[in-house]
Amino acid sequence: EIVLTQSPGTLSLFPGERATLSCRASQSVSSYLAWYQQKPGQAPRFLIYDASSRATDIPDRFSGSGSGTDFTLTISRLEPEDFAVYYCHQYGNSPQTFGQGTKVEIK
Amino acid sequence: EVQLVESGGGLVKPGGSLRLSCAASGFTFSNAWMSWVRQSPGKGLEWVGRIKSKADGGTTDYAAPVKDRFTISRDDSKNTLYLQMNSLKTEDTAVYYCTSRLGATGYWGQGTLVTVSS
């Protein structure tokens, strides 16, 4: 099973700042990596697929990059609604797996 | 409008069984690969398993903790996805979501809570 390790566990930032979230895979997943945002009490929201493609209706302040084992989700300027937990998800190998999440909180 | 609506959750004793359903609408269900993802209280997301469309073989894959206990199936005539859960354990307590990606859009249901407790 491929293990996804997200860092940092918590990111404390001010609105307007840039957020950089990391996801590292224990072996290559090619570009078969997605990112999700989740707020308390809500289902996850699909943000990025194939490592760098933005999902439908996702603002362009969200961007993804990477391939192989190292991936990054960048939020260029944090809006108040962006404070949430973010998960990476690999679907290139079975079983699929999720990272443990990064919480982006208001400083 | 695409909708995924889960049902069938509830309280069950360890060792018991439960069947979850996910009613789909607003898209061609028979063409979609469908997945179940769960989330234990206060924890992260955990992939449970996936079923391909019949056109792509209809095969299933499962996470190790549920393999041989859980079965995913689909009824394309009813636009419904199922998760049959047997030999339930306390660690299966979670909100269970059905989900699918259609092109550049990912869809999730609202989830149904399964509590395994004596």
gemmi code that builds the backbone of each chain (N, CA, C; Angstrom):
import gemmi

chains = {
    "A": [
        ("GLU", (0.844, -1.197, 0.000), (0.000, 0.000, 0.000), (0.880, 1.249, 0.000)),
        ("ILE", (0.477, 2.232, -0.806), (1.222, 3.487, -0.866), (0.801, 4.385, 0.286)),
        ("VAL", (1.773, 4.863, 1.032), (1.514, 5.770, 2.148), (1.753, 7.203, 1.675)),
        ("LEU", (0.764, 8.060, 1.941), (0.889, 9.479, 1.636), (1.121, 10.239, 2.934)),
        ("THR", (2.195, 11.009, 2.979), (2.530, 11.774, 4.175), (2.408, 13.255, 3.866)),
        ("GLN", (1.494, 13.925, 4.568), (1.269, 15.343, 4.354), (2.005, 16.161, 5.410)),
        ("SER", (2.519, 17.297, 4.970), (3.169, 18.216, 5.905), (2.893, 19.649, 5.480)),
        ("PRO", (2.862, 20.578, 6.464), (2.889, 20.278, 7.898), (1.535, 19.734, 8.352)),
        ("GLY", (1.433, 19.356, 9.617), (0.154, 18.912, 10.143), (-0.824, 20.071, 10.261)),
        ("THR", (-0.301, 21.212, 10.697), (-1.099, 22.425, 10.821), (-0.308, 23.591, 10.262)),
        ("LEU", (-1.007, 24.454, 9.540), (-0.402, 25.651, 8.951), (-1.191, 26.848, 9.467)),
        ("SER", (-0.515, 27.743, 10.204), (-1.188, 28.927, 10.759), (-0.778, 30.149, 9.955)),
        ("LEU", (-1.741, 30.743, 9.267), (-1.463, 31.844, 8.363), (-2.523, 32.920, 8.481)),
        ("PHE", (-2.180, 34.121, 8.019), (-3.148, 35.220, 7.969), (-3.873, 35.190, 6.621)),
        ("PRO", (-5.108, 35.672, 6.577), (-5.768, 35.862, 5.279), (-4.888, 36.724, 4.381)),
        ("GLY", (-4.841, 36.350, 3.099), (-4.008, 37.075, 2.151), (-2.635, 36.462, 1.955)),
        ("GLU", (-2.214, 35.615, 2.894), (-0.915, 34.963, 2.756), (-0.992, 33.777, 1.800)),
        ("ARG", (0.171, 33.305, 1.418), (0.306, 32.148, 0.531), (0.447, 30.887, 1.382)),
        ("ALA", (-0.279, 29.843, 0.984), (-0.194, 28.558, 1.684), (0.440, 27.520, 0.771)),
        ("THR", (1.394, 26.787, 1.302), (2.060, 25.731, 0.544), (1.960, 24.427, 1.335)),
        ("LEU", (1.247, 23.468, 0.789), (0.999, 22.186, 1.446), (1.719, 21.096, 0.666)),
        ("SER", (2.320, 20.164, 1.400), (3.109, 19.112, 0.774), (2.462, 17.744, 0.965)),
        ("CYS", (2.631, 16.881, -0.016), (2.170, 15.493, 0.049), (3.265, 14.639, -0.573)),
        ("ARG", (3.784, 13.707, 0.196), (4.861, 12.840, -0.285), (4.388, 11.391, -0.276)),
        ("ALA", (4.578, 10.693, -1.405), (4.159, 9.306, -1.538), (5.328, 8.362, -1.302)),
        ("SER", (5.029, 7.204, -0.704), (6.073, 6.234, -0.389), (6.642, 5.549, -1.631)),
        ("GLN", (5.919, 5.632, -2.736), (6.431, 5.205, -4.046), (5.678, 5.976, -5.109)),
        ("SER", (6.176, 5.916, -6.328), (5.620, 6.760, -7.376), (4.135, 6.476, -7.626)),
        ("VAL", (3.382, 7.563, -7.768), (1.980, 7.466, -8.168), (1.790, 8.160, -9.514)),
        ("SER", (2.898, 8.396, -10.223), (2.858, 9.144, -11.481), (2.186, 10.496, -11.205)),
        ("SER", (1.157, 10.824, -11.952), (0.430, 12.071, -11.694), (-0.983, 11.814, -11.185)),
        ("TYR", (-1.207, 10.593, -10.695), (-2.549, 10.208, -10.253), (-2.790, 10.644, -8.818)),
        ("LEU", (-2.820, 11.969, -8.637), (-2.981, 12.526, -7.303), (-4.024, 13.635, -7.327)),
        ("ALA", (-4.886, 13.628, -6.315), (-5.928, 14.632, -6.179), (-5.803, 15.323, -4.826)),
        ("TRP", (-6.423, 16.492, -4.746), (-6.490, 17.243, -3.491), (-7.944, 17.571, -3.186)),
        ("TYR", (-8.285, 17.509, -1.900), (-9.626, 17.814, -1.426), (-9.543, 18.823, -0.272)),
        ("GLN", (-10.583, 19.613, -0.152), (-10.773, 20.527, 0.971), (-11.969, 20.027, 1.774)),
        ("GLN", (-11.856, 20.043, 3.090), (-13.004, 19.671, 3.914), (-13.176, 20.640, 5.075)),
        ("LYS", (-14.412, 21.089, 5.252), (-14.770, 21.932, 6.377), (-15.610, 21.118, 7.343)),
        ("PRO", (-15.646, 21.528, 8.621), (-16.378, 20.733, 9.627), (-17.826, 20.492, 9.232)),
        ("GLY", (-18.238, 19.236, 9.355), (-19.626, 18.882, 9.096), (-19.995, 18.798, 7.629)),
        ("GLN", (-19.020, 18.949, 6.738), (-19.304, 18.914, 5.303), (-18.558, 17.755, 4.632)),
        ("ALA", (-19.086, 17.348, 3.480), (-18.368, 16.382, 2.652), (-17.144, 17.058, 2.030)),
        ("PRO", (-16.143, 16.282, 1.665), (-14.975, 16.875, 1.001), (-15.356, 17.534, -0.321)),
        ("ARG", (-14.558, 18.524, -0.688), (-14.728, 19.257, -1.939), (-13.523, 18.959, -2.824)),
        ("PHE", (-13.793, 18.560, -4.038), (-12.769, 18.145, -5.001), (-12.087, 19.390, -5.571)),
        ("LEU", (-10.764, 19.504, -5.412), (-10.063, 20.711, -5.851), (-9.197, 20.496, -7.096)),
        ("ILE", (-8.362, 19.465, -7.041), (-7.312, 19.240, -8.039), (-7.291, 17.757, -8.384)),
        ("TYR", (-7.115, 17.421, -9.670), (-6.927, 16.044, -10.080), (-5.748, 15.961, -11.037)),
        ("ASP", (-5.263, 14.756, -11.231), (-4.075, 14.536, -12.068), (-2.944, 15.482, -11.696)),
        ("ALA", (-2.802, 15.716, -10.419), (-1.734, 16.495, -9.787), (-1.823, 18.000, -9.998)),
        ("SER", (-2.293, 18.426, -11.170), (-2.213, 19.858, -11.461), (-3.432, 20.431, -12.184)),
        ("SER", (-4.439, 19.619, -12.440), (-5.639, 20.112, -13.138), (-6.673, 20.565, -12.117)),
        ("ARG", (-7.133, 21.812, -12.285), (-8.157, 22.310, -11.366), (-9.500, 21.710, -11.706)),
        ("ALA", (-10.244, 21.334, -10.674), (-11.585, 20.803, -10.892), (-12.530, 21.925, -11.289)),
        ("THR", (-13.714, 21.554, -11.720), (-14.728, 22.505, -12.174), (-15.069, 23.495, -11.066)),
        ("ASP", (-15.102, 24.778, -11.420), (-15.526, 25.862, -10.520), (-14.567, 26.128, -9.370)),
        ("ILE", (-13.354, 25.617, -9.442), (-12.366, 25.889, -8.397), (-11.596, 27.156, -8.767)),
        ("PRO", (-11.521, 28.123, -7.834), (-10.828, 29.390, -8.144), (-9.371, 29.168, -8.513)),
        ("ASP", (-8.833, 30.076, -9.343), (-7.461, 29.875, -9.823), (-6.404, 30.218, -8.776)),
        ("ARG", (-6.808, 30.633, -7.576), (-5.806, 30.783, -6.510), (-5.332, 29.423, -5.997)),
        ("PHE", (-6.061, 28.354, -6.339), (-5.652, 26.996, -5.996), (-4.860, 26.406, -7.169)),
        ("SER", (-3.659, 25.891, -6.866), (-2.893, 25.221, -7.919), (-2.169, 24.021, -7.338)),
        ("GLY", (-1.995, 23.023, -8.189), (-1.287, 21.815, -7.781), (-0.104, 21.579, -8.689)),
        ("SER", (0.921, 20.949, -8.122), (2.108, 20.627, -8.920), (2.735, 19.349, -8.396)),
        ("GLY", (3.665, 18.822, -9.190), (4.401, 17.636, -8.782), (4.094, 16.430, -9.641)),
        ("SER", (4.909, 15.404, -9.462), (4.700, 14.108, -10.105), (5.612, 13.098, -9.419)),
        ("GLY", (5.291, 11.842, -9.600), (6.119, 10.811, -8.969), (5.791, 10.660, -7.507)),
        ("THR", (6.621, 11.220, -6.631), (6.412, 11.065, -5.193), (6.210, 12.371, -4.444)),
        ("ASP", (6.455, 13.513, -5.058), (6.381, 14.791, -4.338), (5.394, 15.742, -5.000)),
        ("PHE", (4.448, 16.187, -4.209), (3.349, 17.004, -4.711), (3.126, 18.195, -3.789)),
        ("THR", (2.610, 19.264, -4.389), (2.348, 20.478, -3.637), (1.004, 21.061, -4.044)),
        ("LEU", (0.259, 21.513, -3.036), (-0.943, 22.312, -3.252), (-0.614, 23.717, -2.775)),
        ("THR", (-0.826, 24.691, -3.635), (-0.556, 26.082, -3.294), (-1.845, 26.878, -3.357)),
        ("ILE", (-2.079, 27.660, -2.320), (-3.187, 28.623, -2.328), (-2.512, 29.980, -2.343)),
        ("SER", (-2.668, 30.708, -3.433), (-1.823, 31.894, -3.652), (-2.093, 33.000, -2.632)),
        ("ARG", (-3.366, 33.268, -2.370), (-3.746, 34.266, -1.379), (-4.953, 33.733, -0.623)),
        ("LEU", (-4.775, 33.459, 0.654), (-5.826, 32.825, 1.438), (-7.021, 33.743, 1.627)),
        ("GLU", (-8.191, 33.235, 1.277), (-9.455, 33.895, 1.554), (-10.021, 33.304, 2.853)),
        ("PRO", (-10.899, 34.025, 3.542), (-11.452, 33.493, 4.805), (-12.075, 32.112, 4.657)),
        ("GLU", (-12.677, 31.835, 3.506), (-13.346, 30.543, 3.298), (-12.374, 29.398, 3.007)),
        ("ASP", (-11.071, 29.712, 2.890), (-10.083, 28.664, 2.575), (-9.544, 27.968, 3.821)),
        ("PHE", (-9.899, 28.473, 4.986), (-9.395, 27.844, 6.217), (-10.180, 26.568, 6.457)),
        ("ALA", (-9.460, 25.444, 6.391), (-10.095, 24.126, 6.351), (-9.003, 23.062, 6.457)),
        ("VAL", (-9.412, 21.814, 6.338), (-8.451, 20.702, 6.278), (-8.325, 20.251, 4.819)),
        ("TYR", (-7.101, 19.973, 4.400), (-6.824, 19.564, 3.028), (-6.214, 18.162, 3.023)),
        ("TYR", (-6.718, 17.335, 2.110), (-6.243, 15.961, 1.985), (-5.728, 15.703, 0.567)),
        ("CYS", (-4.624, 14.977, 0.465), (-4.220, 14.449, -0.831), (-4.702, 13.003, -0.940)),
        ("HIS", (-4.829, 12.526, -2.175), (-5.423, 11.212, -2.443), (-4.763, 10.649, -3.685)),
        ("GLN", (-4.188, 9.438, -3.584), (-3.597, 8.832, -4.770), (-4.529, 7.754, -5.313)),
        ("TYR", (-4.702, 7.763, -6.623), (-5.592, 6.780, -7.248), (-4.873, 6.058, -8.374)),
        ("GLY", (-3.557, 6.071, -8.336), (-2.779, 5.396, -9.361), (-2.504, 3.939, -9.069)),
        ("ASN", (-2.586, 3.588, -7.787), (-2.318, 2.214, -7.375), (-3.425, 1.754, -6.450)),
        ("SER", (-3.772, 0.467, -6.544), (-4.758, -0.080, -5.628), (-4.038, -0.812, -4.490)),
        ("PRO", (-4.459, -0.607, -3.211), (-5.585, 0.223, -2.823), (-5.269, 1.716, -2.885)),
        ("GLN", (-6.279, 2.497, -3.227), (-6.124, 3.940, -3.180), (-5.937, 4.350, -1.721)),
        ("THR", (-5.279, 5.482, -1.522), (-5.022, 5.937, -0.159), (-5.128, 7.456, -0.078)),
        ("PHE", (-5.383, 7.933, 1.153), (-5.422, 9.354, 1.455), (-4.275, 9.695, 2.394)),
        ("GLY", (-3.817, 10.951, 2.311), (-2.933, 11.457, 3.341), (-3.726, 11.735, 4.611)),
        ("GLN", (-3.000, 12.057, 5.669), (-3.657, 12.246, 6.966), (-4.249, 13.642, 7.138)),
        ("GLY", (-3.952, 14.539, 6.185), (-4.551, 15.870, 6.217), (-3.627, 16.952, 6.746)),
        ("THR", (-3.812, 18.164, 6.236), (-3.169, 19.375, 6.743), (-4.251, 20.374, 7.081)),
        ("LYS", (-4.228, 20.867, 8.306), (-5.205, 21.871, 8.718), (-4.612, 23.247, 8.474)),
        ("VAL", (-5.332, 24.062, 7.731), (-4.936, 25.450, 7.510), (-5.811, 26.312, 8.407)),
        ("GLU", (-5.189, 26.937, 9.405), (-5.949, 27.712, 10.381), (-5.543, 29.183, 10.350)),
        ("ILE", (-6.480, 29.998, 10.834), (-6.245, 31.444, 10.870), (-5.287, 31.769, 12.007)),
        ("LYS", (-4.244, 32.551, 11.673), (-3.271, 32.943, 12.681), (-3.807, 34.111, 13.511)),
    ],
    "B": [
        ("GLU", (-28.976, 18.348, -12.310), (-28.067, 18.474, -11.173), (-27.685, 17.080, -10.664)),
        ("VAL", (-26.398, 16.860, -10.485), (-25.931, 15.580, -9.977), (-26.203, 15.483, -8.486)),
        ("GLN", (-26.763, 14.342, -8.073), (-26.997, 14.099, -6.645), (-26.594, 12.677, -6.308)),
        ("LEU", (-25.965, 12.538, -5.150), (-25.665, 11.242, -4.561), (-26.249, 11.266, -3.151)),
        ("VAL", (-27.141, 10.327, -2.863), (-27.819, 10.316, -1.570), (-27.629, 8.956, -0.917)),
        ("GLU", (-26.864, 8.942, 0.172), (-26.620, 7.700, 0.907), (-27.739, 7.448, 1.911)),
        ("SER", (-27.962, 6.179, 2.197), (-28.923, 5.793, 3.220), (-28.529, 4.434, 3.771)),
        ("GLY", (-29.178, 4.061, 4.877), (-28.956, 2.733, 5.432), (-28.074, 2.694, 6.652)),
        ("GLY", (-27.521, 3.839, 7.061), (-26.676, 3.846, 8.246), (-27.492, 3.638, 9.511)),
        ("GLY", (-26.785, 3.428, 10.604), (-27.461, 3.242, 11.885), (-26.554, 2.561, 12.886)),
        ("LEU", (-27.180, 2.122, 13.977), (-26.450, 1.456, 15.053), (-26.530, -0.057, 14.863)),
        ("VAL", (-25.387, -0.704, 14.929), (-25.338, -2.162, 14.770), (-24.327, -2.714, 15.777)),
        ("LYS", (-24.574, -3.936, 16.243), (-23.673, -4.563, 17.210), (-22.440, -5.148, 16.516)),
        ("PRO", (-21.333, -5.233, 17.217), (-20.154, -5.903, 16.632), (-20.512, -7.302, 16.156)),
        ("GLY", (-20.002, -7.633, 14.961), (-20.317, -8.907, 14.332), (-21.533, -8.858, 13.436)),
        ("GLY", (-22.272, -7.767, 13.498), (-23.492, -7.632, 12.707), (-23.225, -7.202, 11.279)),
        ("SER", (-24.322, -7.018, 10.537), (-24.259, -6.637, 9.128), (-25.131, -5.421, 8.872)),
        ("LEU", (-24.807, -4.729, 7.802), (-25.568, -3.551, 7.389), (-25.346, -3.367, 5.897)),
        ("ARG", (-26.368, -2.891, 5.200), (-26.201, -2.571, 3.783), (-26.493, -1.101, 3.566)),
        ("LEU", (-25.521, -0.388, 3.019), (-25.703, 1.008, 2.659), (-26.082, 1.110, 1.193)),
        ("SER", (-26.874, 2.131, 0.890), (-27.251, 2.417, -0.490), (-26.836, 3.834, -0.836)),
        ("CYS", (-26.603, 4.064, -2.111), (-26.310, 5.404, -2.614), (-27.113, 5.587, -3.892)),
        ("ALA", (-28.146, 6.430, -3.817), (-29.003, 6.695, -4.972), (-28.414, 7.829, -5.784)),
        ("ALA", (-28.185, 7.578, -7.061), (-27.555, 8.556, -7.932), (-28.557, 9.128, -8.921)),
        ("SER", (-28.403, 10.404, -9.252), (-29.252, 11.029, -10.262), (-28.489, 12.162, -10.918)),
        ("GLY", (-28.956, 12.539, -12.118), (-28.373, 13.686, -12.806), (-27.204, 13.359, -13.725)),
        ("PHE", (-26.865, 12.082, -13.827), (-25.785, 11.676, -14.733), (-26.021, 10.222, -15.158)),
        ("THR", (-25.251, 9.762, -16.128), (-25.396, 8.393, -16.627), (-24.657, 7.462, -15.673)),
        ("PHE", (-25.393, 6.961, -14.695), (-24.806, 6.160, -13.618), (-24.066, 4.943, -14.166)),
        ("SER", (-24.603, 4.326, -15.183), (-24.014, 3.079, -15.674), (-22.598, 3.278, -16.220)),
        ("ASN", (-22.269, 4.494, -16.606), (-20.935, 4.775, -17.142), (-19.911, 5.143, -16.068)),
        ("ALA", (-20.395, 5.345, -14.837), (-19.530, 5.913, -13.799), (-18.826, 4.854, -12.958)),
        ("TRP", (-17.575, 5.120, -12.621), (-16.880, 4.343, -11.601), (-17.249, 4.984, -10.269)),
        ("MET", (-17.629, 4.165, -9.326), (-18.135, 4.666, -8.045), (-17.267, 4.165, -6.898)),
        ("SER", (-17.123, 4.998, -5.880), (-16.295, 4.638, -4.732), (-17.035, 4.899, -3.428)),
        ("TRP", (-16.583, 4.218, -2.385), (-16.990, 4.495, -1.005), (-15.756, 4.974, -0.241)),
        ("VAL", (-15.938, 6.037, 0.521), (-14.893, 6.599, 1.385), (-15.519, 6.782, 2.758)),
        ("ARG", (-14.775, 6.512, 3.822), (-15.337, 6.686, 5.152), (-14.470, 7.617, 5.987)),
        ("GLN", (-15.078, 8.108, 7.064), (-14.376, 9.021, 7.961), (-14.841, 8.740, 9.381)),
        ("SER", (-13.936, 8.201, 10.181), (-14.241, 7.965, 11.593), (-14.329, 9.298, 12.311)),
        ("PRO", (-15.089, 9.361, 13.405), (-15.276, 10.631, 14.107), (-13.953, 11.305, 14.465)),
        ("GLY", (-13.785, 12.530, 14.018), (-12.588, 13.302, 14.324), (-11.335, 12.880, 13.590)),
        ("LYS", (-11.481, 11.964, 12.641), (-10.301, 11.446, 11.933), (-10.312, 11.859, 10.455)),
        ("GLY", (-9.330, 11.360, 9.720), (-9.199, 11.693, 8.318), (-10.015, 10.797, 7.409)),
        ("LEU", (-9.861, 11.008, 6.113), (-10.588, 10.233, 5.125), (-9.890, 8.886, 4.896)),
        ("GLU", (-10.696, 7.855, 4.683), (-10.166, 6.514, 4.423), (-10.901, 5.922, 3.226)),
        ("TRP", (-10.170, 5.564, 2.194), (-10.762, 4.912, 1.021), (-11.211, 3.508, 1.407)),
        ("VAL", (-12.440, 3.158, 1.014), (-12.999, 1.841, 1.335), (-12.909, 0.911, 0.126)),
        ("GLY", (-13.339, 1.413, -1.027), (-13.303, 0.559, -2.204), (-13.961, 1.226, -3.396)),
        ("ARG", (-13.872, 0.579, -4.537), (-14.374, 1.138, -5.796), (-14.921, 0.040, -6.679)),
        ("ILE", (-15.926, 0.399, -7.486), (-16.438, -0.506, -8.505), (-16.390, 0.202, -9.850)),
        ("LYS", (-15.888, -0.460, -10.830), (-15.856, 0.099, -12.180), (-17.224, -0.045, -12.845)),
        ("SER", (-17.405, 0.649, -13.933), (-18.618, 0.472, -14.730), (-18.606, -0.920, -15.357)),
        ("LYS", (-19.770, -1.411, -15.702), (-19.835, -2.736, -16.334), (-19.089, -2.738, -17.662)),
        ("ALA", (-19.123, -1.621, -18.368), (-18.423, -1.530, -19.649), (-16.914, -1.682, -19.471)),
        ("ASP", (-16.441, -1.315, -18.291), (-15.012, -1.435, -17.985), (-14.704, -2.670, -17.157)),
        ("GLY", (-15.661, -3.580, -17.094), (-15.427, -4.853, -16.424), (-16.190, -5.042, -15.134)),
        ("GLY", (-16.665, -3.947, -14.526), (-17.449, -4.049, -13.300), (-16.671, -4.576, -12.108)),
        ("THR", (-15.357, -4.551, -12.181), (-14.555, -5.131, -11.098), (-14.493, -4.220, -9.878)),
        ("THR", (-14.140, -4.823, -8.752), (-14.073, -4.115, -7.487), (-12.673, -4.199, -6.882)),
        ("ASP", (-12.335, -3.200, -6.098), (-11.095, -3.175, -5.307), (-11.463, -2.693, -3.919)),
        ("TYR", (-10.724, -3.182, -2.927), (-11.032, -2.848, -1.549), (-9.772, -2.498, -0.767)),
        ("ALA", (-9.963, -1.687, 0.273), (-8.881, -1.440, 1.221), (-8.678, -2.687, 2.077)),
        ("ALA", (-7.456, -2.865, 2.545), (-7.134, -4.070, 3.308), (-8.022, -4.277, 4.541)),
        ("PRO", (-8.336, -3.199, 5.323), (-9.136, -3.423, 6.543), (-10.542, -3.947, 6.294)),
        ("VAL", (-11.063, -3.814, 5.068), (-12.452, -4.230, 4.812), (-12.535, -5.390, 3.824)),
        ("LYS", (-11.420, -5.722, 3.217), (-11.410, -6.805, 2.225), (-11.911, -8.092, 2.871)),
        ("ASP", (-12.751, -8.809, 2.184), (-13.362, -10.071, 2.629), (-14.493, -9.867, 3.620)),
        ("ARG", (-14.769, -8.632, 4.042), (-15.916, -8.345, 4.915), (-16.940, -7.458, 4.218)),
        ("PHE", (-16.490, -6.556, 3.369), (-17.355, -5.611, 2.681), (-17.446, -5.995, 1.202)),
        ("THR", (-18.617, -5.740, 0.606), (-18.816, -5.993, -0.821), (-19.513, -4.797, -1.454)),
        ("ILE", (-18.923, -4.283, -2.504), (-19.528, -3.190, -3.264), (-20.214, -3.788, -4.487)),
        ("SER", (-21.440, -3.322, -4.735), (-22.167, -3.762, -5.923), (-22.951, -2.586, -6.476)),
        ("ARG", (-23.523, -2.788, -7.643), (-24.292, -1.714, -8.276), (-25.473, -2.307, -9.015)),
        ("ASP", (-26.550, -1.532, -9.079), (-27.721, -1.902, -9.869), (-27.957, -0.740, -10.818)),
        ("ASP", (-27.476, -0.883, -12.035), (-27.579, 0.219, -12.995), (-29.023, 0.496, -13.392)),
        ("SER", (-29.896, -0.484, -13.251), (-31.311, -0.266, -13.602), (-31.985, 0.637, -12.572)),
        ("LYS", (-31.418, 0.679, -11.359), (-31.967, 1.522, -10.292), (-31.075, 2.721, -9.981)),
        ("ASN", (-29.989, 2.876, -10.728), (-29.039, 3.969, -10.478), (-28.593, 3.993, -9.019)),
        ("THR", (-28.281, 2.815, -8.505), (-27.963, 2.704, -7.083), (-26.685, 1.904, -6.866)),
        ("LEU", (-25.875, 2.425, -5.952), (-24.644, 1.783, -5.501), (-24.891, 1.214, -4.112)),
        ("TYR", (-24.281, 0.068, -3.824), (-24.466, -0.564, -2.524), (-23.129, -0.857, -1.861)),
        ("LEU", (-23.181, -0.913, -0.521), (-22.042, -1.380, 0.260), (-22.579, -2.355, 1.302)),
        ("GLN", (-22.334, -3.636, 1.070), (-22.732, -4.655, 2.032), (-21.600, -4.834, 3.031)),
        ("MET", (-21.896, -4.620, 4.303), (-20.875, -4.689, 5.353), (-21.206, -5.826, 6.307)),
        ("ASN", (-20.337, -6.810, 6.381), (-20.515, -7.953, 7.271), (-19.424, -7.981, 8.333)),
        ("SER", (-19.648, -8.760, 9.362), (-18.659, -8.928, 10.444), (-18.142, -7.576, 10.919)),
        ("LEU", (-19.065, -6.682, 11.198), (-18.675, -5.311, 11.548), (-17.920, -5.257, 12.864)),
        ("LYS", (-16.950, -4.330, 12.907), (-16.111, -4.128, 14.083), (-16.317, -2.699, 14.596)),
        ("THR", (-15.947, -2.467, 15.847), (-16.113, -1.117, 16.386), (-15.327, -0.093, 15.565)),
        ("GLU", (-14.199, -0.523, 15.005), (-13.385, 0.419, 14.223), (-13.984, 0.749, 12.852)),
        ("ASP", (-15.100, 0.122, 12.505), (-15.818, 0.478, 11.274), (-16.762, 1.654, 11.496)),
        ("THR", (-16.871, 2.129, 12.740), (-17.717, 3.287, 13.028), (-17.200, 4.501, 12.259)),
        ("ALA", (-18.077, 5.091, 11.444), (-17.648, 6.186, 10.580), (-18.847, 6.739, 9.828)),
        ("VAL", (-18.639, 7.908, 9.232), (-19.544, 8.398, 8.201), (-19.059, 7.810, 6.880)),
        ("TYR", (-19.980, 7.220, 6.137), (-19.650, 6.588, 4.860), (-20.191, 7.462, 3.724)),
        ("TYR", (-19.283, 7.829, 2.826), (-19.637, 8.657, 1.674), (-19.542, 7.834, 0.390)),
        ("CYS", (-20.474, 8.044, -0.532), (-20.253, 7.547, -1.885), (-19.778, 8.724, -2.725)),
        ("THR", (-18.958, 8.425, -3.698), (-18.317, 9.489, -4.460), (-17.991, 9.010, -5.864)),
        ("SER", (-17.922, 9.958, -6.785), (-17.545, 9.633, -8.153), (-16.947, 10.865, -8.798)),
        ("ARG", (-16.030, 10.642, -9.721), (-15.490, 11.756, -10.503), (-16.003, 11.626, -11.923)),
        ("LEU", (-16.642, 12.685, -12.389), (-17.150, 12.724, -13.761), (-16.388, 13.824, -14.480)),
        ("GLY", (-15.395, 13.442, -15.259), (-14.568, 14.439, -15.925), (-13.802, 15.263, -14.911)),
        ("ALA", (-14.012, 16.572, -14.942), (-13.288, 17.475, -14.047), (-14.068, 17.810, -12.786)),
        ("THR", (-15.136, 17.082, -12.525), (-15.955, 17.374, -11.358), (-16.053, 16.142, -10.472)),
        ("GLY", (-15.855, 16.360, -9.201), (-16.000, 15.280, -8.241), (-17.289, 15.469, -7.458)),
        ("TYR", (-18.008, 14.398, -7.246), (-19.282, 14.464, -6.541), (-19.237, 13.571, -5.311)),
        ("TRP", (-19.780, 14.102, -4.227), (-19.855, 13.364, -2.965), (-21.280, 13.462, -2.432)),
        ("GLY", (-21.729, 12.387, -1.804), (-22.982, 12.458, -1.076), (-22.775, 13.167, 0.250)),
        ("GLN", (-23.849, 13.254, 1.028), (-23.768, 13.933, 2.332), (-23.268, 12.993, 3.422)),
        ("GLY", (-23.217, 11.687, 3.109), (-22.712, 10.709, 4.061), (-23.806, 10.106, 4.917)),
        ("THR", (-23.559, 8.886, 5.370), (-24.466, 8.230, 6.303), (-23.624, 7.636, 7.432)),
        ("LEU", (-24.092, 7.827, 8.667), (-23.316, 7.427, 9.836), (-23.602, 5.979, 10.208)),
        ("VAL", (-22.540, 5.221, 10.344), (-22.617, 3.845, 10.831), (-21.920, 3.794, 12.183)),
        ("THR", (-22.643, 3.326, 13.189), (-22.072, 3.195, 14.530), (-22.093, 1.721, 14.922)),
        ("VAL", (-20.926, 1.184, 15.219), (-20.806, -0.220, 15.627), (-20.482, -0.234, 17.114)),
        ("SER", (-21.448, -0.667, 17.903), (-21.282, -0.627, 19.350), (-22.220, -1.635, 20.005)),
        ("SER", (-21.783, -2.176, 21.108), (-22.633, -3.112, 21.852), (-23.499, -2.361, 22.862)),
    ],
}
model = gemmi.Model(1)
for chain_id, residues in chains.items():
    chain = gemmi.Chain(chain_id)
    for i, (resn, *xyz) in enumerate(residues, 1):
        res = gemmi.Residue()
        res.name, res.seqid = resn, gemmi.SeqId(i, " ")
        for name, pos in zip(("N", "CA", "C"), xyz):
            atom = gemmi.Atom()
            atom.name, atom.element = name, gemmi.Element(name[0])
            atom.pos, atom.b_iso = gemmi.Position(*pos), 0.0
            res.add_atom(atom)
        chain.add_residue(res)
    model.add_chain(chain)
structure = gemmi.Structure()
structure.add_model(model)
structure.setup_entities()
